[in-house]
Amino acid sequence: MSKPVFYDRFTSNNAARIRLWLYLKGKEDDFEVQLTKHAQQLDPKYQALNPLGKLPLLVLPSGQSIAESSVILSYLEDKYKGLSPSLRPDSPEDRAHMEMVIRVHDVYIASPNCTQPGFTHTQGCMYLGPTESHFTPKERTIPRPARAAKLAELWKQLDILEGLMWGPYFVGSAMTLADLTLYPTFVFFVMMLPLAFRWPDVFHGRPKLCAWMGEMEKNAHVQMVKRQILDAWEPKLRGEGDFDAIIEETKDSSFKWVYP
């Protein structure tokens, strides 16, 4: 193996932050990309590389595996220190703020924090179905009460992120790893929440997040990642996914689906 191998998937917001780092740094040609389906993560060969069975994954030429997107980004920023643009703030205080933003995303939105069947991340309420399907395996289905609770949690975390936004980026005047972490997930929010739950405005009452999204999308590399995510999800939005089943669930008025 002469290059590090990056296990990627265009439908994954967590993998997209690594891809965005590679584009911003101009390093995409220095990595071998292996596009990986969810079913492949269950393969013993993949699990030997990452016993957690999660994606993204970076495997170095030495054979060392680096898992978890925040860990991968931290490694890359250390490994290529000095390569412009710097995506880690200079001061300890600013770095602490950056890490807090990333932690809110990774703990409360984008990870189930458990590998056992029946545990799904908060963001999964937007696209994982209520029953087993071609798109949603049995162990990842989300019961209706849990979906409504996860949706309420998303609304809460959006308010928390609004409070953490310093502007124009999360840690002030320059883009950092926090912005790379959050942007792909906000593409999910803008794409899925109005479709599945009829949210009229994801940014309602959150002007700083709205302005940040616009600022991010001035960058051509950010636009490229956005297009990759949208193109990868388009077949699922058109019927291959479980959105119809989720939309059917929202007819149950005993739960709150539309925010605000």
N, C-alpha and C positions, 0 to 999 in steps of 0.2 A: 504494500500500500504506500504510494508516494504522496498522496494528498489526504488531508483529513476528510472523513466521510460524514456528510450532514444528512440525516434521515428527516425528510421533510414531507409535508402534505399541504396542498393549497387550500384545503377546507379548514385547516387548523390555525386559529388565531395565535396560539402559543408558538407554533413554528414560524409564523409570519414575522414575528419580531426579530428572529435570527436572520431571516432572509433580508429584512430591511436593513439590519446592521451591515450585512455583506454588501448590499448595493451602495449604502452611504459611504462605506470605506473603500469601495472599488475592489473588493476582494473575492467577488463571486467566482472568478476563474481559478482561484487557488483552492477551491473545495470541490470535492466530488459530491453531487447531490443524488440521493436515492429517494425517489418518491415512494412513499410507503402507505398502503391502505391499512385501515384499522384492523382488519383480520390478520394482516401480517405481523402486527404487534403481539399476537398470541402465539406465533410460531416459536418453537423452542430455540431456534437459532437467534432470533431477535431477543428473546428473553435471556439468552446467555449473555448478550451484550448489555441489556438493561433489565434486570430482574423485576423492576417495577412495571415493565411492559408499556411504558408511556413514550410519547413523542412530543417534542423533538428529541433527537439524540445526536451527539457528536462523537465519532470514534477517531482517535488520533492515529497517525502512522505507527506509533509505538504499540498500539493495541488498547490503550487506555480509553475507556468510555466515560463521557461526561454527559450526564442526564440533567433534566430540569432546565427549562428555558432561562430562568434568571441566573442559574449557575453557568450555563453556556455563555450567556452575554457577558457576565463578569469575567470569565476566563478569556474570552476574545478581547475584551477591552484591556485586560492585563497583558495578554500575549502580544498584542499589537499596539502597546502603549507608545504614544507619540505620533501615531497615524491619524491624520486629520479626517473628519472633525472629531475632536474629543467629545465623548458622550458621558463623561463622568465629571461632576462639578469639582472645583478646586478645594473649597472649604469643607471641613468636617460637618458643619451645620447643614450646608446644602446637600452634601452626600447623604446625611441622615434623612433629610426630607425626601430625596429621591428614593431611598430604600423604603421609606414608609409608604409612598405611593405604590411602588411595586408590590409591597407586601399586601396592601389592601386588595389589589387586583388578584394576586396569586392565591391568597387565602380565602377571600370572601366571594370571589366571582368565578375564577377560572380553574379551580381544582377541587375535586371531591375530598382530597386529603385522606383517601382510603382506597385500597385496591380491591376490596371485597365486593361481590355482586350486590346490587341494590343501592350503591352509593354513587351519586352523580353530582357534578359541579353545579353551582347555582345557574350559570349561563345555559346549562343543558335544558332548562325549562323552555327555552325558545325553540328547540329543534328536535329533542328526543321525544319519541312518541309514547302514548299511554299503553300500547300493547306491542308485542313482538312483531317485527316486520323485517323486510329486507334491509331497511336502513337502521333500525333500532334493535339490537339483540336483546333477548329477554332480560339479561342482567342489568341493562341500562334503561329499562322503561321507567317512566315517572308517573306515579299515581296522581290523580287530580288534586287532592289536598296538598301534596308535596309541591306540585307545579305552582299552585297559587301562592304558597309560602315562599318559594324560590323567586317568584316574580316580585313579591313584596320586598324581598331582600335586594333584588336588583335596583328597585326604586330607591331604597334606603342608601345603597352604596353609591348611586349616582349623586345623591346629595352630599355624601361624605367626600367624594372626589371633587365636587364643585368647591367645597371648603378647602381642599388641599391644593387647588389650582392657584399658583402665584401669578401666572400670565407673563408674556403671551404663551409660554410653555409651562410645564408643571413646576419647574424649578427656576423660573425667571426668564431671562433673555435668550437662553440657548437651549437647544434640544438636548435631552439626556436619555439615558436608558429607560427612564420612566415613561417618556413619550413613545418610545418604540414599543414598550410593553402594552400601553393602553390603546394606541391607535387601532390595531387590527380588531380589538374587541369592540371598539366603537363602530367600526364598519359593520360588525354583527348586529349591534344594537339598532343602528339606523336602517339596516336591511330587514331585520326580523321582527322587531317589536311592533311596528305598524301593521305588518302583514299578519302575524299570528294573533295579536292581542288588540289591534285597532288603536294603538297609542297615537294620538294626534300629533304629538311633538315630544321626541325623546329629550329635547333640551329645555322643556318647559321649566321656567324658573331657574335656569342654569346658564346665565349669559356667558360666564367665563369658559365653561366647557364648549359652548357653541362657537365662541371666538377662537378657542384653541383648535377645534376641528378645522375651521377655515384656514388658520395659519399653517397647520400641518399639511393641508392639501395644496399649498403653494409649491411644495417640493415634488419634483418629478419622480424621485424614487418612491416616495410615499404613494403617489398616484399609481405607479406600477404595481405596488403591492395591493392596493385597493382593487385594481382591475383583476389581478390574479384571484383574489378572494371572491369577488362578484362572479367571475366567469366559472369558478369551480363550484359555486353554490347554485348557479342558475338552473341546472337540471333538477335539483332538489326543490327549488322554489316552484318549479313548473309541474311537480307531481311525483318525482322520484323519492322525495323525502316524506316526512310525516306531518307536514304542515296542515293538510286537510283534516287529519285526525285531531290535531291540537286545536284548530279553529272550531271543530265540532264541540270540543270540550268547553270552549268559552261560552257556549249557549247556556251553560249551567249558571244561572244568576245568583246562586247561593254563595258563589265565590267572587272576589274582586279580580277583574282582569284588566280593565282599562284604567290607566293612570294618566293624569292626576284625577 
